[in-house]
Amino acid sequence: MTKPAEPNFDLLFNPKSIAMIGATSNIEKWGAIVFLNILMGGYQGKLYPVNPKGEMVFNHPTYPKLTDIPEPVDLAVIAIPARVTKEAVQECIRKGIRMAIVITSDFSETGEEGARLEREIVEIARSGGLRLVGPNTMGIFSASARLTALMPPVRPRRGAVSLVSQSGNIGTQMLGWGEKFAVGFSKYVSSGNEGDLRSEDYLDCLGRDPDTRVILLYIEGLDDGREFLTKARNITPHKPIIAYKGGRTEAGTRAAKSHSGAMAGVKEVYEAAFRQAGILWASTTEEMLELAAAFSSLPLPRGNRVGILTRGGGWGVITADACNELGLEVPPLDESIVRRLDSLLPAFWSRGNPVDMVATMGMDPYIECLEALISWEKVDAVISLSGDAGPLAHLLPDIKKKAEGILPGDKTEKIMQHVSESRMRIYERVCQLVEKYRKPVFAVGTNFPRGKGTGKSEFALAQFRTPERAAKAAGVMYQYYKFRKAIDME
């Protein structure tokens, strides 16, 4: 096969102009849905719909042929049947386009005939200096270009996490879940069948991308595992790569082959190879997002000693168990920290780590205890439980509905406003403590964007749904810290 030209990923993630081949106003077709997503996502560049019928597409005049467009085109998006995709690729080459996204399916994922056609269009593209995303892809997202060239109508919050997924459905759903898990995205690629550009190409791009601090990968199989691991080893000393492997069982392997044409391989082989390359292994898709949130919003713990702050003893016990089971230490409090906490808590507090506040109410005592603990030189991280504005925080969704008829309307509004303000205050204060002491606080609570109404859109602090998940994130971050420290010492 022809040696391909080096891909210019700036044309993919920051195109100044896009041609949509197969654009239509028929909202039952992908050529309409993807075009609408690009429009509604706020893309500011030039957008050229291409349709031989010459119809208007959502108030945009169409061009019968790609070569009829009078100006240069950075990126083509192809959403036409597989049988005519070859002609579209040839027209892209005649137009001088160097990057294209092939949404179209019915290629190698369907069998040998589809694989033959896929190889043919890739060979044509490469011989003409054109690089392809896909085929059989759900598209891409780029925060810097405000580009949502996707099939599903997701609108990810902007951030520093980038994702490459060999499953478009899983990838785009994870973009949507980002809001719940406090993950903002910079770039996303649904790599599809990887007929041309492969996971290792995107990995190399994201490893050099200054806007990407954390890389997520959903992988079903790798064509060139050696090249992939070589590139990963160059990246992991500088930024974390978190991977989830699909096709880990016999049934999953069969499903991967029919879904994206990937040869899934053996789980144990992948896990061992990933560990050697410094890639962090996520056991679930939710864990993958939780780790992304932690790495993108928190400093690395510089040791394995954890302080635990809780309003109730039972949760402290569970958290301490989870930490010890992951190899994290929960050190006993020394006299200096006990004296400091004595001045903040009732006489009957636990005087141990976990620090049990024995149901002390109010935000100020909680923040004061948290600062006492995070500033203690004998802990490297803190797991903070029940700091989410206290018990009332969990009632917020129900307060207004259930309080009507019991409390006057203005009283209900005041309660909601008080809880909301308290919640924001503790959130902001925890962010300040993390920044001041350069230690991570793994907060257990509900995620929400920082500074609503202030124009800030990124998440500033990850919060975890359970203590066990907070402990797992702390353990993985410490594992990565040790990996980087070992690399630095070589």
N, C-alpha and C positions, 0 to 999 in steps of 0.2 A: 504494500500500500504506500502511496505517496507520503513522503516526509512532510508533516504539517508545518505551516508557518506558526511562529510564536503567537499565542492568543493575546489580543489587546483587550484586557478586561475592562479598561476604562470605557470602551465602546459599549460594553454590556451593562455596566453599572452606572455610567454617567453619560448616556447618549444625548446628543443635542437634537437628534431627529430620529423618528421611528416610522417605518413602513409596516402597516398591518396587512398582510396578504391573506385574503379571505374575509376581510371586514364586511359586515352586513348589518342591516337593521333588524334582522330576524333574531329575536332574543332567545330562540330555541337552539341557536348555533353558537359554537364557541367563538367564532369570529366576531359576534356581537358582544358576548359576555366579556371577553378579554379586552376588547376595545373600550367598552364602558368602564371597566375597572381602571384602565389607564387614565381615562378622563376623570373619573370620580376620585382617583387617588391624588389628583392635583399636579400631574406631570406638566411642566412648564415649557418643554421643548416643542419642536414641530412634529405634528402627527399626520401621517399620510395614509388614509385607507385605500387599499387596492382591491378593486372588484371589476371584472370584465363587463358587468351589466351597466356600469356607470351611474348607479343610483347614489343618492345622498345617504350618508351614514351618520346619524345623530348630528345633523347640521354641518357635516364635513363633506366637501365635494370629493368624489372618489377619482382614482386614476385607473383606466382599463388595464394598464400594464405597469409594472414596477419601473421600467425604463422610461415611462412617460413623465415621471416626477422630474421636474426641471432642476432640482437642487440635490446636493449630496445627501446620502442617508447613512447614518451610523449603525443602525440596528434594524434588522427585519424580524418580524414575528410571523410565523407561518402557521395558519390554522385552516388547512384545506385537506381533502382526502389524500391518503397515502399514495394512490396511483398517479396523482399529478404533482406530488411534492418535488420530484426530480426536476421538472420544468421550472418550478419556482426557485429551486437552488441554482439552476443555470442562469436564471434571470438575475438573481442576486449577484452572481459573479460578473455578469455583463454590466451591471450598475456600479460595480466597484465596492460592494458591501463586504465587510470583513468579519461580521459577527451576526449570527441568526439564531433565533429560538424556534425549534420545531415542536409546536404543541401536538401535532398530529400523532396518533397512535397507529396500530396495525402494522408493526414492524417486527423486530426480533422476538418480542414478547409473545407473538402468535405462532411462531414456528419457522421452519426453514425457508419458506418462500418470503416471509416478511424479513427474515435475517438477510437474505440475499439482496432484497431491495434496499435495506438499511446500509449494507456494505457499499452498494453502488452509489447511493447519494453522498455518503461520507467520502468516498474516493473522488467523486466529482467536485465536492466542496473543497477538499484539501488541495486538489490540483489547481484550483482557482484562487487559493489564498483565503478561503472562507472557513471559519470555525463555527461549529454547531453545538448548541445546547440541546440535549435530547437525542433522538426524538422521544415521543411519549412522555412529555414533560408538562407539568402544570404551570411552568413559567418561573419568573424571578420577582424579587422585591429589592429595591434600593432606597434607603432613607435619604441619602444625599441628593438623589435625583427626584425624590418624591414619585418614584416609579413603582406602580403596582401592576405589573404585567402578569397577572395571575388569573386562573380560572375561577376559584372561589372568591367571594367578595370580602376578604379580610382586610383590616386596616391596622397593622401592627403599630404599637407605640415605638417611637424612635429610641435607640439605645446603642450599646457597644457589643452586642452579641450577634454573631453571624452563623447561619445554619446552612449546611448542605445535606440534602435528603434524597436518597434513592427512591423514596416513595413520595410522590407529590401530595397524596391525601394526608399522610402523616405529617409531612412538613408544613403544609398550610394550616392544618389544625393546631400545630404547635405555635405557629405565629399568632393564631387567635387566642390560644391559652396564655400567651405571654402576659396579658393584662392581669390574670389571676395569680400568676406566679412571680410577678414583679420583674419580668424580663422584657427589656426593650431591644429591638433588633436594628442592626445596621444593614445587613445584606442577607439575602436568601436565594438559594438556587435549588429548584427541583431538577435533579440531574437526569432523571428518566432512564432510558436504556444505556446512556453513556456511549452511544455509537461513535462519537468523536471525542469531545471534551469529557474527562473522567473525574472522579472524586479527587484524585491526587492533583489534578490541574487547579481545581477550585481551592483545595487546601493550600497549595503553594501561593495562590493569589491572596487568600485571606491571611496567611502567615506574614505577608509583607504589607498588609493593609493597615494604615495607622488608625483608621476608624474602628477596627475590630480588636477588642481586648480578649474576647472569649470565642472559641470556635466549637460549634456543635456539629456532630455528624450522625446521621442515621444511615447505616450501611447494611446492605443485604449480601453483597459480595464484591470482591476486588479482582480486576483483570490482571493487574500488576502489583501484587502485594509488596514486593521488594521496593519498587519505586515509591509507593505510598508511605511505607515505613521510613524510608530514607528522608523523605520530605518532612514527615512528622517529627523525626528526631532533630531536625534543624529548627523546628518551631517550638516544641514543648519546653526548652529551657527559657523561653521568653514569654510565651503566653499559653494558657491551658487549652488542651483539646479534650473535649468530653464526647464519648462515642456511645451509641446504643446499637447493638448488633441484632438485626432481624435474621430469621432463618437459622435459629440455633438448634432446632430439632429436625428430625426427618420430615415431619409434616410441614414445618416452616420452610425448609429447603425446597420442597416441591412447590410450595406456594410462591416463593421468591422467583423461581424459574419461570413460572407462568405469568407472573405479575410484571417483572421488569427485565426478564431475561438474564438475571444474575445467577452465578454459581455461588451458592451461599457458603459452603465450606463448614468446617467443624468448629464449634464454639470454643473448645479448649485451645485450639491452635490460635485463633484470633485473640483470645484473652491473654495468652502468654506473650504473643507478639506485640500487642498493644502495651502491655505492662513494660516490656523492654524499651519501647519507644517513648515511654512517659505519657501515653494516652490514658486518660481516666475513664474507667468503665462504669457506665450507668446501668443499673439492673432493671429500671422501668423508665418509660417516657416521662413520667412525672418527676422522677429523681433527676433525670437529665436537665429538666427546666429548673428545678430547685438548685442544682449545682451551678447552673449558668447564672442564676440570680445571685448566689453567694459570691462567686468569683468576680462578677461584674460590679458588685457594690461594696465589697468588704476587703480589707487588707488581709494578707495571709497571717495565720497565727505562727509565731516564731518558736513555739514549743507545744507540748501536749497537755499543759495544765489548764484546767477549765474551772471557772467559778460559776456557780449556779444560783440564780436569784428567783425565788418563787413566793407566791402568796399562800400556798398550801403545801403541807408536808408530803402528801402522797405523790404529787407531780415531781417533787424534788427527788424522791426515791427512784421513780421511773427514769428520770433523766440521768441520775448518777449511774444506775445500772447500764443504761444505753452507752454512756461515755466509757465506762470500764470495759464493756464488751467490745468496743472499737479500739481499745488500746489507749484511750485518753485517761489522764490522771485527774482525780478530783481531790486536790490537796486539802488537808485540814487547816482551819484558820489559825493563825498565830495570834499572840496577845495584842499586837498593834492594831490589827484589823478588827478584832473583837471589841476593843475599847472604842474604836471609831463607830462601829455599828451599835454599841450599847447606847450611845447618845442619840440614836435615831429610832430605835425600836423599843417596844415594851419590854419590861424586865424578864418576861417569860419566853423571849425569842430563843431559837434553837442553839445559838452560839456554835454553829457548825457550817460546813459547806456540804450540801446546799444551804444557802441562807434562806430560812423560812421566815417570812415577815409576819407570820401568824395572823393573817387576814387584816393587816393594817391597811386602811383605806386611804385614798387620796393619791394624787400624782406626785406631789412634792417629796414625801417620804420615799416613794419608789425611786425617783430620779436620784435622790441623795444616796440611797443604798447602792444603786447601780454605779454611781461614780466612785463610791468608796471601794467597790469590788473591782472595777476595771482598772483603777489606779494602783491597786495592790501589786507589788512587784513579783508576787509568787503565782500569778495567773497570766496566761497568754491569750485567753479568750473568755468570753462570758456567754452563757446561755440564759436568756432573760424570758421568764414565763409570766404570763398574766400582766404584762406591762401595757397591754393594749387598752388604755383608758379604764381599766378596772372592769368589773362585772357588767356595767351598763353597756359597754361597747358591743357585746354580743346581742343585746336587745334592740339595737338601733333599727334593724329592718321592721321590727314589730311594734315599736313604741307608738308611732303615729296612728297606725291602724287600730291597735287595741286600746289606746288611751282615749280615743274619741268616745264621748259619752260618759267617761269617768272623770277626766280632768278638763278644765276649760282649754280651748284651743291655744290661747297664748301661753299657757303653762306647758302644754305639750311641746310647743315650738322652742321654748326656753330650755327644756330638758334636752331636746335633740341638739340644740346649738351648743349647750354646755359640754355634752359628751363629745361632739365633733371637735370643738376647740381644744378640749383636753387631749383628745387623741392626737390631733395635729401637733400640739405642744410637746408631748412625750416623744413623738416620732422625730421632730426636729431636734430635740435635745439629745436623743440617742445618736443621731447623725453627727452632732457636734462632738460627743464623747468619743465616737469612733475616730473622728478626724484628729482630735486632740491627743489621744493616747496611742493611736495607730495600732489598736487591737480590735479584732472583730467582735461584734455583739450579734449573736444568733438569736434573734427575737422570735418568739412564738406568738403569732397573731395573724391578722388579716392584712393583706397587701393593699396599698392604694398609692396613687401617684403623689409625689411631693408637690406642695405649693399649688394646690388647685386655685385657678384664677390668677396666678402670678405669671403665667406664660412658660413656666418650667414644665417640661414634658417627660423627662427621664425619671425612672425610679431611682431613689437615692439609698434605699435600704431594703434588703431582702427580709421577708418574714416567713416563718415556716408554720405549717398547719399543725404539727405535733412536735413534742420534745424529741421523740426518736429521730424525726427527720432533721431537726436542728443539729442533733448530735452527729448524725451521719454526714451532714455538710461540714461540720467542724473536723471530723476525722479525715475526710477526703482532702480538705484544704491543707491540713497538716501533712498528709501523705505527699501532696504536691510540693509543699515547702521543703520537705526532706529531699525529694527528687532534685529540685533546683539547687539546693545547698550541696548535694553530692556532685552535681555537674560542675559547680563553681570550684570545687576543691580538686577536680581532676587536672 
